[in-house]
């Protein structure tokens, strides 16, 4: 048993060698369930994953947090699995399991010894067809989610995503984050959760992606046995809300339980599948991709106004936010940092980056791409992601060409197009002690 647990841990931590080309088979069952299979017999491990194309953007405005909450509820059991037994089955088999919810999808996985593949399929088929939601489970998970939210938001600066997205998006459901509103969850009746389940947890709204030590013909037989008879549901239509222009810079001061001031700037960005999103990813590397990056050298090394800096695209299916942040050094203020960040962004808008910088960020993109596909769980998730968002699972082998096609001119162009005042939200995080009204905004 210990040996199996060690193998699972090694596979999950990424010791499996990256491959130049990832081969896979994909097909659909009659009920619409999309299946992707990747065989790799390097270690006797298999990752069984299920991705549902439902996240917080699919929620109603008075039912925020439902997607994330329902992720918790599905571990409560089913018609054939008692409460608490989901974990017991996987742990007893020497495996691991978990799940996560984003704005765009809900993802479940079991990482198991390969001779336990059938267990993973059974568990996911039970989740899809026979989830059993009782009042005791709803009450229990409400407390779990409350505690999760308390722990998450007790961290310094932890409300930045919620505060940026609630201002960047007004009409679109990206206005709220997956953790949602506890008010909405407290008010919801049992039938509301079952309605959510029946609407979104359908084979035709899911991708079953399996990677690892498997026999493909035998696996197909098992998949048909466990999922083939599950009824197809109504087509799930993704939101089509068109967000109006931001209409000018939005600013807010957030008084938080912190010691050091920080400034966060969020710029509305295009969908993750767009060419411009790839260029913005490379912009983030120019600004904060290591100690030699522009923001780090300027604010941390030269000016010494910042303790930490960063820039990253929060890419989503229908948009997202390009975010920069800077945490003040002792004795420094937001006024010491913000102009320097804007100057570094301005340079990107006015001048082409050097050939040396360009080569460095290309290398960073390739390294990151390889690392993301260096373990079984990562491969299975990537295959499901590419199918769900791009309609082409083979992006796992070709997406790197999207980065390679970005030019220095593209980097300058997207910086000039998106990283502008009229397209941003600026948050100034200050210690609560500085709040003149002794009030907080969260």
C-alpha positions in Angstrom: 0.0 0.0 0.0 2.8 2.4 0.9 4.4 1.8 -2.5 1.2 2.7 -4.3 0.8 5.9 -2.4 4.3 6.9 -3.2 3.7 6.2 -6.9 0.6 8.4 -6.8 2.4 11.2 -5.1 5.3 11.0 -7.6 2.9 11.1 -10.5 1.0 14.1 -9.1 4.2 16.0 -8.3 5.4 15.9 -11.9 8.2 13.5 -12.2 6.9 11.9 -15.3 9.0 13.0 -18.3 7.5 15.5 -20.7 6.8 14.2 -24.2 7.4 16.0 -27.4 4.0 14.8 -28.8 1.1 13.6 -26.7 -0.9 11.0 -28.5 -4.6 10.5 -27.7 -7.9 9.1 -28.9 -11.2 10.9 -28.6 -14.8 10.1 -29.4 -18.3 10.8 -28.2 -20.9 8.4 -26.8 -24.4 8.6 -28.2 -25.5 10.7 -25.1 -22.9 13.4 -26.0 -20.2 12.6 -23.4 -16.9 13.5 -25.0 -14.1 11.0 -24.2 -10.4 11.6 -24.5 -7.9 8.8 -23.8 -4.1 9.1 -23.5 -2.0 6.0 -22.9 1.3 6.2 -21.0 2.7 3.1 -19.3 5.6 4.9 -17.7 4.2 4.3 -14.3 1.2 2.2 -13.1 -0.9 5.3 -12.5 -4.1 6.6 -14.1 -5.7 10.0 -13.8 -9.5 9.9 -14.3 -10.9 13.4 -14.8 -14.3 14.8 -15.5 -14.8 18.4 -16.6 -18.3 20.0 -16.7 -18.7 23.1 -18.8 -20.3 25.0 -15.9 -18.8 27.6 -13.6 -19.8 30.8 -11.8 -20.6 32.5 -15.1 -23.5 30.1 -15.6 -25.2 31.1 -12.3 -28.2 33.4 -11.8 -27.6 36.8 -10.3 -29.5 35.6 -7.1 -27.7 32.3 -6.9 -24.1 33.1 -7.0 -21.7 30.5 -5.6 -23.9 27.6 -6.8 -21.3 26.0 -9.1 -18.6 26.0 -6.4 -21.1 24.9 -3.7 -22.4 22.1 -5.8 -18.8 20.9 -6.3 -18.7 20.3 -2.6 -22.2 18.7 -2.5 -21.3 16.0 -5.0 -18.8 14.5 -2.5 -21.7 14.0 -0.1 -22.6 10.8 -1.7 -25.0 9.2 -4.2 -27.7 6.6 -4.3 -25.0 3.9 -4.1 -22.4 5.8 -2.1 -22.9 6.7 1.5 -21.9 10.1 3.0 -18.1 10.3 3.3 -17.4 7.2 1.3 -16.2 9.1 -1.8 -12.9 9.8 0.0 -12.8 6.4 1.7 -13.0 4.5 -1.6 -10.1 6.5 -3.2 -7.9 6.6 -0.1 -8.3 2.9 0.5 -7.2 2.3 -3.1 -4.0 4.3 -2.5 -5.1 7.3 -4.6 -6.0 11.0 -4.4 -9.0 12.9 -5.4 -10.0 16.6 -5.5 -12.0 19.1 -7.5 -12.1 22.8 -8.3 -14.4 25.4 -9.8 -13.6 28.4 -11.9 -15.7 31.0 -13.6 -16.0 28.7 -16.6 -15.9 25.0 -15.6 -16.0 22.5 -12.7 -13.3 19.9 -12.7 -13.0 16.6 -10.8 -10.2 14.1 -10.7 -9.1 10.8 -9.2 -5.4 9.8 -9.3 -5.3 6.1 -8.9 -3.1 3.0 -9.3 -3.9 1.8 -12.8 -5.6 -1.4 -11.6 -8.2 0.9 -9.9 -9.3 2.6 -13.1 -12.8 1.1 -12.9 -13.2 2.6 -9.4 -12.7 6.1 -10.8 -15.2 5.5 -13.6 -17.8 4.2 -11.2 -17.4 7.2 -8.9 -17.7 9.7 -11.7 -20.7 7.9 -13.2 -22.4 8.0 -9.8 -21.6 11.7 -9.5 -23.2 12.3 -13.0 -26.3 10.2 -12.6 -27.0 9.4 -9.0 -25.9 12.4 -6.9 -28.0 12.4 -3.7 -28.4 15.8 -2.1 -29.9 15.9 1.3 -30.6 18.7 3.8 -27.9 17.4 6.1 -25.3 17.6 3.3 -26.4 21.1 2.3 -26.1 22.3 5.9 -22.8 20.6 6.3 -21.3 22.0 3.2 -22.6 25.5 3.9 -20.4 25.5 7.0 -17.5 24.1 5.0 -17.8 26.8 2.3 -18.2 29.5 5.0 -15.0 28.4 6.6 -13.2 28.2 3.2 -14.3 31.8 2.5 -13.2 33.0 6.0 -9.8 31.4 5.6 -9.4 32.7 2.1 -10.4 36.2 2.9 -8.4 36.3 6.1 -5.3 36.4 4.0 -3.8 39.8 3.3 -5.0 41.4 0.0 -7.2 38.3 -0.6 -10.2 40.3 -1.8 -8.4 41.8 -4.8 -9.9 39.5 -7.4 -13.4 40.1 -6.1 -12.9 43.8 -6.0 -11.3 44.0 -9.5 -13.9 41.8 -11.3 -16.9 43.4 -9.6 -15.8 46.7 -11.1 -14.4 45.5 -14.5 -17.6 43.6 -15.3 -21.1 45.0 -14.6 -23.5 43.2 -16.9 -21.5 39.9 -17.5 -21.5 37.3 -14.7 -17.8 37.6 -14.4 -19.0 40.4 -12.0 -18.7 37.9 -9.2 -16.2 35.2 -8.3 -16.8 31.5 -7.8 -17.0 31.6 -4.0 -20.2 33.6 -4.5 -22.5 35.0 -1.9 -23.2 33.2 1.4 -26.5 35.1 1.5 -27.6 33.4 -1.7 -26.4 30.0 -0.5 -28.1 30.4 2.9 -31.4 31.4 1.2 -31.4 28.5 -1.4 -33.7 25.6 -0.9 -32.8 22.0 -1.7 -34.8 22.0 -4.9 -32.7 24.9 -6.2 -29.6 22.8 -6.0 -31.2 19.8 -7.6 -32.4 22.1 -10.4 -28.8 23.2 -10.9 -27.7 19.6 -11.0 -30.3 18.5 -13.5 -29.5 21.4 -15.8 -25.7 21.2 -15.9 -24.5 17.8 -14.8 -25.2 16.1 -18.1 -23.1 13.8 -20.3 -23.5 16.3 -23.2 -22.0 19.0 -21.0 -19.0 17.0 -19.9 -15.6 15.8 -21.0 -14.2 12.5 -19.5 -10.4 12.7 -19.9 -8.2 9.8 -18.8 -4.4 9.7 -18.9 -2.0 7.1 -17.8 -1.4 3.3 -17.7 -4.5 2.1 -19.4 -5.5 -0.4 -22.1 -7.6 1.7 -24.5 -9.9 -1.0 -25.9 -10.7 -2.3 -22.4 -11.2 1.3 -21.2 -13.6 2.0 -23.9 -15.7 -1.0 -22.9 -15.7 0.2 -19.3 -16.7 3.7 -20.3 -19.6 2.4 -22.3 -20.7 0.2 -19.4 -20.6 3.0 -16.8 -21.7 6.0 -18.9 -23.4 4.7 -22.1 -26.9 4.5 -20.5 -26.9 7.9 -18.9 -29.6 10.0 -20.6 -28.7 13.0 -22.7 -30.0 16.3 -21.4 -31.0 19.6 -22.9 -28.2 21.5 -24.6 -26.4 23.9 -22.2 -26.2 27.4 -23.7 -23.3 29.5 -22.5 -23.9 33.1 -21.5 -23.9 35.6 -24.5 -24.0 38.8 -22.5 -22.1 41.6 -24.2 -20.3 43.8 -21.7 -20.4 47.5 -22.5 -17.2 49.6 -22.6 -15.8 50.3 -19.2 -16.2 54.0 -19.9 -13.2 55.3 -18.0 -10.9 54.4 -15.1 -12.5 53.1 -11.9 -10.7 53.5 -8.6 -11.3 52.3 -5.1 -9.5 52.4 -1.7 -9.7 49.1 0.2 -8.8 49.3 3.9 -7.6 45.8 4.8 -5.9 44.0 7.7 -2.5 44.6 6.3 0.8 46.3 7.3 2.1 47.4 3.8 0.2 49.4 1.2 -0.3 47.8 -2.2 -1.6 48.8 -5.6 -3.5 46.5 -8.0 -4.4 47.5 -11.5 -6.8 45.3 -13.5 -7.3 45.8 -17.3 -10.2 44.2 -19.1 -8.8 41.7 -21.6 -10.1 39.5 -24.5 -11.1 35.8 -24.3 -8.3 33.3 -23.6 -8.5 31.8 -27.1 -7.8 35.1 -28.9 -4.5 35.9 -30.4 -4.3 39.0 -28.3 -4.6 37.0 -25.1 -1.4 35.1 -26.1 0.4 38.4 -26.7 -0.7 39.7 -23.3 0.7 36.6 -21.7 4.0 37.5 -23.1 3.6 41.1 -22.0 3.2 39.8 -18.4 6.6 38.0 -18.8 8.3 41.1 -20.0 7.0 43.0 -17.0 7.4 40.4 -14.2 8.9 37.2 -15.5 11.7 36.9 -13.0 14.4 39.1 -11.4 15.5 40.5 -14.8 12.0 41.6 -15.8 11.2 45.3 -16.1 8.9 45.8 -13.2 11.2 43.9 -10.8 14.3 45.7 -11.9 12.7 49.1 -11.7 10.7 48.9 -8.5 12.5 46.3 -6.5 16.2 46.7 -7.5 16.6 50.3 -8.7 13.9 52.4 -7.0 13.5 50.0 -4.0 10.0 51.2 -3.6 8.4 47.7 -3.8 8.9 44.5 -1.9 7.1 42.4 -4.4 5.7 43.1 -7.9 3.9 41.0 -10.5 1.8 41.0 -13.7 -0.4 38.2 -14.9 -3.3 37.6 -17.2 -6.4 36.2 -15.5 -7.6 34.6 -18.7 -11.1 33.3 -19.0 -13.4 31.9 -21.7 -15.2 35.1 -22.4 -12.8 37.7 -21.2 -10.7 38.2 -18.1 -8.4 40.7 -16.4 -4.7 41.6 -17.0 -3.6 42.3 -13.5 -0.5 44.1 -12.1 0.3 44.4 -8.5 3.0 46.0 -6.3 3.5 45.6 -2.6 5.2 48.6 -1.0 8.6 48.4 0.7 8.8 49.6 4.3 8.2 53.3 4.5 7.0 53.6 0.9 3.6 54.4 -0.4 1.4 53.8 -3.4 2.5 57.2 -4.8 6.0 55.9 -4.8 5.1 52.8 -6.9 2.2 53.6 -9.3 4.0 56.1 -11.5 6.9 53.7 -12.1 4.5 50.9 -13.1 2.8 53.2 -15.5 6.1 54.3 -17.0 7.1 50.7 -17.6 3.8 50.0 -19.3 4.2 53.2 -21.3 7.6 52.0 -22.6 6.0 48.8 -23.9 3.4 50.9 -25.7 6.0 53.2 -27.3 9.0 51.0 -28.1 9.6 47.5 -29.3 11.1 45.2 -26.7 14.7 44.1 -27.4 15.5 40.9 -29.3 17.2 39.6 -26.2 14.0 40.1 -24.1 11.9 38.6 -26.9 14.0 35.4 -26.9 13.9 35.2 -23.2 10.1 35.3 -22.9 9.8 32.9 -25.8 11.9 30.5 -23.8 9.8 31.0 -20.7 6.6 30.3 -22.7 8.0 27.0 -24.1 9.3 25.9 -20.6 5.9 26.7 -19.0 4.1 24.8 -21.8 6.2 21.7 -21.4 5.9 21.7 -17.6 2.1 21.9 -17.8 2.1 18.6 -19.7 4.7 16.8 -17.7 2.4 14.8 -15.4 -0.6 12.6 -15.9 -3.1 14.8 -14.1 -1.9 17.8 -16.0 -2.2 16.0 -19.4 -5.7 14.9 -18.7 -6.8 18.3 -17.6 -5.1 20.0 -20.6 -6.8 17.7 -23.0 -10.2 18.5 -21.5 -9.5 22.2 -21.4 -8.5 22.4 -25.0 -11.5 20.4 -26.1 -13.9 22.5 -24.0 -12.6 26.0 -24.8 -10.9 25.6 -28.2 -12.9 22.7 -29.7 -9.6 20.9 -30.4 -7.9 18.7 -27.9 -4.8 18.6 -30.2 -3.9 22.1 -29.0 -2.0 20.2 -26.4 0.5 19.6 -29.1 0.1 22.8 -31.2 -0.7 25.6 -28.8 3.0 26.5 -28.4 2.8 27.7 -32.0 0.4 30.5 -30.9 3.1 31.8 -28.6 5.8 31.5 -31.3 3.6 33.4 -33.7 3.5 36.5 -31.4 5.9 39.2 -32.6 7.5 42.1 -30.9 5.1 44.4 -32.8 2.2 42.4 -31.3 3.4 43.0 -27.8 3.6 46.7 -28.4 0.2 46.7 -30.1 -1.7 44.9 -27.3 0.0 47.0 -24.6 -1.3 50.1 -26.4 -4.7 48.6 -27.0 -5.6 47.1 -23.6 -3.3 48.5 -20.9 -4.8 52.0 -20.9 -6.5 54.1 -18.2 -9.9 54.0 -19.7 -9.9 50.2 -19.6 -8.8 49.6 -16.0 -9.7 49.4 -12.4 -7.1 50.7 -9.8 -7.3 49.4 -6.2 -5.3 51.0 -3.5 -4.9 48.7 -0.5 -4.2 50.5 2.8 -4.0 49.4 6.4 -7.2 49.6 8.4 -5.5 52.1 10.7 -5.5 54.6 7.9 -9.3 54.4 7.4 -10.5 57.9 8.4 -14.0 56.6 8.9 -12.9 53.4 10.6 -14.9 51.5 8.0 -13.8 48.7 5.7 -14.7 47.6 2.2 -14.5 43.9 1.3 
